[in-house]
Amino acid sequence: MERIITSDELSTNMNDILKQARNEDILIKTPEGNIIVIIDLKEYEEFIRLKKEAERSKRFALLKQEAKENAEFNKLTWEEAYALVERAREEVYQEKVRKGKER
């Protein structure tokens, strides 16, 4: 559930509104007409997690498409190209791990 308030109402009733934000999303309409949202921290963290997951999925889809195009160009099977991409991805990951340990 959500509630829309004005920025003036937020200024007047800040403590009460912040308490209410634990149970409902608060949408604040500024005088300029912009909307700002106050949500519970757990909901925000879940939003960020889902956003990062979507970004990773998008990058993986791009890698997959690149692998397919490279496979066709290099006359590799899809499986061979995918194995090359996975090996390269693992090498990059291991390099990051190694650099993290050096610090």
N, C-alpha and C positions, 0 to 999 in steps of 0.2 A: 504494500500500500504506500502511497505517496501523498505528500501534502505540499501545496504551493503557497509560499508566503512572500512578502515583499522584503527588501533589504531593511526598510524602516522597522518592520515587525521583528526582524532578527536582532537589530540593534536594541530594541526595547526589551525583548524577552530572550536574550541569548542563552542563559542557563537552562530555562525550561525547554527551549527548542533543541539544544544539544542533548538533553536527556531524552527527548522524544525521538531523536535521530537513532537511538539504539533500537527502536522498535519499528520505525518507518523511515522511508527516504524523505528527505526534506529538500524541496526545490525552491530556490530563492530567485525571485525575479528582481533584477537590478533596475534602477531608473532608466537605463539605456535599453532595457528590454532583453538583456542577456539572462540566461538561466544558469545557475550554479547549483550543484547538488551536494548535499551533506549525506553521507551514508556511513553505516557502521563499519568499523575497521576490518572486521572479518569479511564483510561483503567486498570491501575494497581490495583486500588481499586476494580473494577469490577471483575478482575481476582481473587483477594484474596477472595472476597465474594463468587464467584462460587466455588473456591477451598474448602472453609469452608463448603459450602452447600453440596458438594460432599462427604466430610469427614463425615458429619453428616448422610447423606443418607447411607453411607457404614456402619457406626456404628449401625444405626437403622436396617439395613438388617441383621446384625450379631445378634442383640438382638432378632429380629423376628425369626431367625433360632433357636437360643437358646431356645426361648419360645416354639417353635414347638417341639423341641427335648425333652424338659422337660415335656411338656404336654403329649407326647406319653409315656414317662417313668413313669409319675405320674398318668396316666390314666385320664387326664383332657381334656376337650374339648379345641379346639383352642381358643374359646372366653374366657374361664375361665383363660387359661394361659396368654392370651393377657391382660386381666384385671389385673392380678397379676403384669405383667411387667409394665403396665401403672401406677399402684399404687406405685410400687417401684421407678419408674422414677420421679413421682411427689414428693415422700418423699425426694429423693435426691435433687431435685430442691428446695423444701422448706427449707431444711437444709442449702443449699448454700445461700439462701435469708436471713435466720435467721443469719448466720455467718456474712454476709455482713452488716447487721444492727448493729451487736455488735461492729463493729470496729469504 
